[in-house]
Amino acid sequence: MKVNKRSILAFGAIAATSAIVLTGCASGDSGESGSGETEGGGSLTVWVDAERVDALQGAADSYEEKTGVAVELVGKSVDTMKDDFIQQVPTGKGPDVVMGAHDWLGELSTNGVVSPIELGDSAADYLPVALQAATYEGTVYMLPYAVENIAVLRNADLVPEAATSFDDMIAKGTFVVEQGAEGNPYHLYPFQTAFGAPVFGTDASGSYDPTDLQLGSEGGFAFADWLGAQGAAGTLNTDIDGEIAKQQFLDGTAAFWLTGPWNVGAAVDAGVNVAIDPVPSPTDAAASPFAGVKGFFVSSESENKVAANDFLVNYIGTEDVQLALFEAGNILPALTAAADTAASDPIIAGFQTVGADAVPMPAIPAMGSVWQFWGVAEAAIINGEDPQATWQKLVDDVTAAIQ
């Protein structure tokens, strides 16, 4: 089953906004800082993943044509973009807008380098998980453009029908998931949520509450016991890293592979008849994976915040542009209309279905204290350490680190 490559319709007429005469961030010659005024009335500098510059050029050109505000797209490495942004914004340099991941938000907010975004009535046009991920302490700080989550890849030639539960999956064929010596809690999180044990609870606004650590709930300890049983049965194995899991699925040794859309291409290229299934739950509750949401942030030091907000909401937040970004990365668009269009591809539709049960990865700073201990504890349990004692130590270590 090939991942569909569909053409994107030419940019249609976008509602014209009144010309905005604004100045840019501090000017510079290298493209690392905002450019100065233009003859048409100002400019915006936008840092983007280098692989997505072309996908955004049409929106940038259209915005300049309609408003007179030039949009300079600067391709950057995603490996350095966040740190460069945090370092440059307080100096008055850096871009007006930066592309990034929602789990940057806690750090960006703590450092005071981002401004809220006004979505207005368009907020209802986004997938709920995308809007939740874009919100921090009740305020929207990100214009979302893509949602990514894991699901089960099934070799439909080996197993024609989706599994109805975790036990049914194991009965139907070999299952692999990336672990490694230090564990991989990201990939195991759907099973943890099925036991009613999210990492954090949420407050009245729906934001994660760092004071409400749910790892230590009754469900957390039930999950730990389940992990131990799967380790003893050989269903979960810390000897299986990402490459081994991939190879076992590609060569047909494994019929099921819990992974993300980033690995679909390799399976399709290897001739595997891929189907995308929900994560089979080991309980009666849904198994909810993490969702990672990508989007755009406005610099707190931008002198063009009105133009930046307008460009993001009314141009990046259109179906045409979100589909152009989808074509550049094959990640489900965050805008519901664009997501539904992209889901004409059954692979994308499968991830969209699973994503309906996904929850945003916590972006709060306290999450760093969880990652520090989480995977190591899970790996120890899989390898035979006492589940209850090991999980209790995890809860104690995380609690101490947060405090």
Backbone hydrogen bonds, N-H to C=O, Kabsch-Sander energy under -0.5 kcal/mol:
donor,donor_aa,acceptor,acceptor_aa,energy
4,N,2,K,-0.5
6,R,4,N,-0.6
20,I,67,T,-0.8
21,V,19,A,-0.6
22,L,20,I,-1.0
22,L,41,G,-1.9
26,A,92,G,-1.7
34,G,94,G,-1.2
41,G,38,T,-1.3
42,G,38,T,-0.6
44,L,70,A,-2.9
46,V,44,L,-0.5
46,V,72,E,-3.1
47,W,97,V,-2.6
48,V,74,V,-2.4
50,A,76,K,-1.9
52,R,49,D,-2.8
53,V,50,A,-0.8
56,L,52,R,-1.0
56,L,53,V,-1.0
57,Q,53,V,-0.9
57,Q,54,D,-0.6
58,G,54,D,-0.6
60,A,56,L,-2.2
61,D,57,Q,-2.7
62,S,58,G,-2.5
63,Y,59,A,-2.3
64,E,60,A,-2.0
65,E,61,D,-2.2
66,K,62,S,-2.1
67,T,63,Y,-2.4
68,G,64,E,-2.3
69,V,63,Y,-0.5
70,A,42,G,-1.9
70,A,68,G,-0.7
72,E,44,L,-3.3
72,E,70,A,-0.6
73,L,71,V,-0.6
74,V,46,V,-3.0
74,V,72,E,-0.6
75,G,73,L,-0.6
76,K,48,V,-3.0
80,T,77,S,-1.1
81,M,77,S,-1.4
84,D,80,T,-2.5
85,F,81,M,-2.4
86,I,82,K,-2.6
87,Q,83,D,-2.1
88,Q,84,D,-2.2
89,V,85,F,-2.4
91,T,88,Q,-1.1
92,G,89,V,-2.2
93,K,88,Q,-1.7
96,D,45,T,-2.2
97,V,45,T,-1.9
98,V,297,F,-2.3
99,M,47,W,-2.1
100,G,295,G,-2.8
102,H,293,V,-3.1
104,W,101,A,-1.9
105,L,102,H,-1.9
106,G,363,A,-0.8
108,L,104,W,-2.7
109,S,105,L,-3.0
110,T,106,G,-2.4
111,N,107,E,-1.9
112,G,109,S,-1.3
113,V,108,L,-2.1
115,S,298,V,-2.4
117,I,140,V,-2.7
119,L,117,I,-0.8
122,S,119,L,-1.5
123,A,120,G,-1.4
124,A,121,D,-1.1
125,D,122,S,-2.0
126,Y,123,A,-1.3
127,L,334,A,-2.8
130,A,127,L,-0.7
131,L,127,L,-2.1
132,Q,128,P,-2.4
133,A,129,V,-2.0
134,A,130,A,-1.5
135,T,132,Q,-1.1
136,Y,139,T,-3.1
139,T,136,Y,-1.5
141,Y,134,A,-2.8
142,M,134,A,-0.9
143,L,296,F,-2.3
145,Y,294,K,-3.3
146,A,294,K,-1.5
147,V,332,L,-2.9
148,E,292,G,-2.7
150,I,290,F,-0.5
151,A,259,T,-2.7
152,V,277,D,-2.4
153,L,151,A,-0.6
153,L,257,W,-3.2
154,R,152,V,-0.5
154,R,275,A,-3.0
155,N,255,A,-2.5
156,A,154,R,-1.2
156,A,273,N,-2.9
158,L,155,N,-0.9
159,V,155,N,-2.7
166,F,281,S,-2.2
169,M,165,S,-2.1
170,I,166,F,-2.2
171,A,167,D,-1.9
172,K,168,D,-1.6
173,G,169,M,-1.6
176,V,256,F,-2.1
178,E,258,L,-0.6
179,Q,240,I,-2.8
180,G,240,I,-0.5
183,G,180,G,-2.0
187,H,184,N,-0.8
188,L,184,N,-1.1
189,Y,185,P,-1.2
191,F,188,L,-0.9
192,Q,188,L,-1.5
193,T,189,Y,-2.6
194,A,190,P,-1.3
195,F,191,F,-0.6
195,F,192,Q,-1.2
196,G,193,T,-2.1
197,A,192,Q,-1.2
201,G,209,D,-0.5
201,G,212,D,-2.4
203,D,207,S,-2.8
206,G,203,D,-1.8
209,D,201,G,-2.9
212,D,209,D,-2.0
213,L,211,T,-0.6
214,Q,199,V,-2.3
214,Q,212,D,-0.7
215,L,199,V,-1.0
217,S,214,Q,-1.9
221,F,217,S,-1.5
222,A,218,E,-1.8
223,F,219,G,-2.4
224,A,220,G,-1.9
225,D,221,F,-1.9
226,W,222,A,-2.0
227,L,223,F,-2.7
228,G,224,A,-2.2
229,A,225,D,-2.0
230,Q,226,W,-2.3
231,G,227,L,-2.4
232,A,228,G,-2.3
233,A,229,A,-1.8
234,G,230,Q,-0.8
234,G,231,G,-0.7
235,T,230,Q,-1.5
236,L,230,Q,-1.3
240,I,237,N,-1.6
241,D,239,D,-1.0
245,A,241,D,-2.4
246,K,242,G,-2.2
247,Q,243,E,-2.5
248,Q,244,I,-2.4
249,F,245,A,-1.7
250,L,246,K,-2.7
251,D,247,Q,-2.4
252,G,249,F,-1.0
253,T,248,Q,-1.1
254,A,248,Q,-2.5
255,A,174,T,-1.6
256,F,174,T,-2.1
257,W,153,L,-2.2
258,L,176,V,-2.2
259,T,151,A,-2.2
259,T,257,W,-0.8
263,N,260,G,-1.9
264,V,261,P,-1.1
265,G,261,P,-0.6
267,A,263,N,-1.4
268,V,264,V,-2.7
269,D,265,G,-2.8
270,A,266,A,-1.3
271,G,268,V,-1.7
272,V,267,A,-2.3
274,V,272,V,-1.4
275,A,154,R,-2.1
277,D,152,V,-3.0
277,D,275,A,-0.6
288,S,190,P,-0.6
288,S,286,A,-0.8
291,A,359,V,-2.5
292,G,148,E,-3.1
293,V,291,A,-0.5
294,K,146,A,-2.4
295,G,100,G,-3.0
296,F,143,L,-1.4
297,F,98,V,-3.0
298,V,115,S,-0.6
299,S,96,D,-2.8
300,S,113,V,-1.8
302,S,299,S,-1.1
308,A,304,N,-3.0
309,N,305,K,-2.7
310,D,306,V,-2.3
311,F,307,A,-2.9
312,L,308,A,-2.3
313,V,309,N,-2.8
314,N,310,D,-2.4
315,Y,311,F,-1.1
316,I,311,F,-2.1
317,G,312,L,-1.8
318,T,315,Y,-1.1
322,Q,318,T,-2.5
323,L,319,E,-2.2
324,A,320,D,-1.9
325,L,321,V,-2.4
326,F,322,Q,-1.7
327,E,323,L,-2.5
328,A,324,A,-1.2
329,G,325,L,-0.9
329,G,326,F,-1.0
330,N,326,F,-4.2
332,L,147,V,-0.5
334,A,145,Y,-1.0
336,T,125,D,-2.5
339,A,335,L,-2.7
340,D,336,T,-2.6
341,T,337,A,-1.7
342,A,338,A,-2.7
343,A,339,A,-1.8
344,S,341,T,-1.6
345,D,342,A,-1.7
349,A,345,D,-2.6
350,G,346,P,-1.9
351,F,347,I,-1.8
352,Q,348,I,-2.4
353,T,349,A,-2.3
354,V,350,G,-2.0
355,G,351,F,-2.6
356,A,352,Q,-0.9
356,A,353,T,-0.7
357,D,354,V,-1.7
358,A,355,G,-1.1
359,V,289,P,-2.3
361,M,291,A,-2.2
367,M,364,I,-2.2
368,G,365,P,-1.7
369,S,366,A,-1.0
370,V,366,A,-0.8
370,V,367,M,-0.6
371,W,367,M,-2.2
372,Q,368,G,-1.3
373,F,369,S,-0.5
373,F,370,V,-1.4
374,W,370,V,-2.5
375,G,371,W,-0.6
377,A,373,F,-1.9
378,E,374,W,-2.2
379,A,375,G,-2.7
380,A,376,V,-2.1
381,I,377,A,-2.0
382,I,378,E,-2.6
383,N,379,A,-1.9
384,G,381,I,-1.8
385,E,380,A,-2.7
390,T,386,D,-2.5
391,W,387,P,-2.5
392,Q,388,Q,-2.2
393,K,389,A,-2.0
394,L,390,T,-1.9
395,V,391,W,-2.5
396,D,392,Q,-2.6
397,D,393,K,-2.9
398,V,394,L,-2.6
399,T,395,V,-2.5
400,A,396,D,-2.3
401,A,397,D,-2.2
402,I,398,V,-2.5
403,Q,399,T,-2.1
